[in-house]
Structures are given as C-alpha cells and as structure tokens.
C-alpha cells in the first residue's frame, strides 16, 4: 500500500490518467449493461415505462463523467460529476423497482446494483 502511495506521489499525472481512463471504460461498460438489461425486460406497458427510465438514468453517468473531463472550471467539473451521481441514485431506484415488481430475478440485478454503488463511490472520489 505504501509503495502504491509513493508511486502516485512521484508520478501523479500518469496514475490520475490511468484512473480516469478506468472510469471512462467502467461507465461505458455499465451503460452497455443497462442497455442489455432494459432490452431484456418484458414487453408490456409498465415494463416499457420502467425500461425507458432505467435506460435514460443508467446511460447518463458516463456522459456526465465525460463532460466533466472537459469542464472549463472547477465548479463546472463538480456540477457535471454531481449530475452523474444523481443519475446513479436514480438508476439504483429503478433497479429496485424492477426487482420489487418482479420484472427480473434479483440474481441478475444484484451485480448491477453493486456496480451502481461502486460507481457512485468512485465518482465521489475522482483523482
């Protein structure tokens, strides 16, 4: 652990870039998993509404993070990250609704719920 801290201290830009690219990849992967899950929901009026909400909120955090990378000020950066965090909270809400409405098995939803929480943590503590 101390070795990693020393490496980070000696080359902060290199490791910050690696961490940023990891979040870019993770948020894109998360969005694609949400797309897949939304497509797998039953086709009826209720599930269609929920799928659209889930699709919108679940694909948005990655876009917000990408926008934050191009922010022109610290306040704009914080605002974009906050928008992504809000969308993650909404995504978790819709995943819970899908589960409570028995539209999909909990076993399939659990990895996405965990990833939502992990992404929320990672966006709260960006390098």
C-alpha positions as CSV (number, residue, x, y, z in Angstrom):
1,X,0.0,0.0,0.0
2,X,2.8,2.4,0.9
3,X,4.6,1.6,-2.3
4,X,1.5,2.5,-4.3
5,X,1.2,5.8,-2.4
6,X,4.8,6.5,-3.2
7,X,4.3,5.8,-6.9
8,X,1.3,8.0,-7.0
9,X,3.2,10.8,-5.3
10,X,6.1,10.6,-7.7
11,X,4.0,10.4,-10.9
12,X,0.5,11.8,-10.1
13,X,-0.4,12.7,-13.7
14,X,0.4,9.3,-15.0
15,X,-1.7,7.5,-12.4
16,X,-4.5,10.0,-12.5
17,X,-4.8,9.5,-16.2
18,X,-4.9,5.7,-15.7
19,X,-7.7,6.1,-13.1
20,X,-9.6,8.4,-15.4
21,X,-9.4,6.0,-18.3
22,X,-10.6,3.2,-16.0
23,X,-13.7,5.3,-15.1
24,X,-14.3,6.1,-18.8
25,X,-14.2,2.4,-19.6
26,X,-16.3,1.4,-16.5
27,X,-19.0,3.9,-17.1
28,X,-19.3,2.9,-20.7
29,X,-19.4,-0.8,-19.7
30,X,-22.1,0.0,-17.1
31,X,-24.2,1.8,-19.7
32,X,-24.0,-1.1,-22.1
33,X,-25.1,-3.5,-19.3
34,X,-28.0,-1.2,-18.6
35,X,-28.9,-1.2,-22.3
36,X,-28.9,-5.0,-22.2
37,X,-31.0,-5.2,-19.1
38,X,-33.5,-2.8,-20.4
39,X,-33.9,-4.8,-23.6
40,X,-34.4,-8.0,-21.6
41,X,-37.4,-6.6,-19.6
42,X,-40.8,-7.9,-20.5
43,X,-42.6,-6.1,-23.2
44,X,-45.7,-4.5,-21.7
45,X,-46.8,-1.0,-20.9
46,X,-45.5,-0.9,-17.3
47,X,-42.1,-2.5,-18.1
48,X,-41.7,-0.3,-21.1
49,X,-42.0,2.9,-19.0
50,X,-39.6,1.5,-16.4
51,X,-37.2,0.4,-19.1
52,X,-37.1,3.8,-20.6
53,X,-36.4,5.5,-17.2
54,X,-33.7,2.9,-16.4
55,X,-32.1,3.3,-19.8
56,X,-32.1,7.1,-19.5
57,X,-30.7,7.2,-16.0
58,X,-28.3,4.3,-16.4
59,X,-26.6,5.6,-19.5
60,X,-26.3,9.2,-18.3
61,X,-23.5,8.9,-15.6
62,X,-20.9,8.0,-18.2
63,X,-21.9,11.0,-20.3
64,X,-21.8,13.3,-17.3
65,X,-18.3,12.0,-16.4
66,X,-17.1,12.6,-20.0
67,X,-18.5,16.1,-19.9
68,X,-16.7,16.7,-16.5
69,X,-13.4,15.8,-18.1
70,X,-13.9,18.8,-20.5
71,X,-15.1,21.2,-17.8
72,X,-13.9,24.8,-18.1
73,X,-13.8,25.4,-14.4
74,X,-13.8,23.5,-11.1
75,X,-17.4,24.5,-10.4
76,X,-18.5,23.1,-13.8
77,X,-16.5,19.9,-13.1
78,X,-18.2,19.5,-9.7
79,X,-21.6,20.2,-11.3
80,X,-21.1,17.5,-14.0
81,X,-20.0,14.9,-11.5
82,X,-22.9,15.8,-9.3
83,X,-25.3,15.3,-12.2
84,X,-23.7,11.8,-12.8
85,X,-24.1,11.0,-9.1
86,X,-27.8,12.0,-9.1
87,X,-28.4,9.7,-12.2
88,X,-26.7,6.8,-10.4
89,X,-29.1,7.3,-7.5
90,X,-32.0,7.3,-9.9
91,X,-30.6,4.2,-11.6
92,X,-30.5,2.4,-8.3
93,X,-34.1,3.4,-7.6
94,X,-35.3,1.9,-10.9
95,X,-33.3,-1.3,-10.4
96,X,-35.1,-1.6,-7.0
97,X,-38.4,-1.0,-8.8
98,X,-37.6,-3.7,-11.4
99,X,-36.8,-6.1,-8.5
100,X,-39.9,-5.2,-6.4
101,X,-42.2,-5.5,-9.4
102,X,-40.7,-9.0,-10.2
103,X,-39.8,-7.9,-13.7
104,X,-36.5,-9.6,-13.4
105,X,-34.8,-12.0,-11.0
106,X,-32.8,-10.5,-8.1
107,X,-29.8,-12.6,-9.1
108,X,-29.5,-10.8,-12.4
109,X,-30.0,-7.3,-10.9
110,X,-27.6,-7.7,-7.9
111,X,-24.3,-7.2,-9.9
112,X,-25.7,-4.0,-11.5
113,X,-26.8,-2.7,-8.1
114,X,-23.3,-3.4,-6.7
115,X,-21.7,-1.7,-9.7
116,X,-24.1,1.3,-9.3
117,X,-22.9,1.7,-5.7
118,X,-19.2,1.3,-6.6
119,X,-19.6,3.8,-9.4
120,X,-21.2,6.3,-7.0
121,X,-18.2,5.9,-4.7
122,X,-15.7,6.3,-7.5
123,X,-17.3,9.4,-8.8
124,X,-17.3,10.9,-5.3
125,X,-13.6,10.4,-5.1
126,X,-12.2,11.1,-8.5
127,X,-8.4,11.6,-8.8
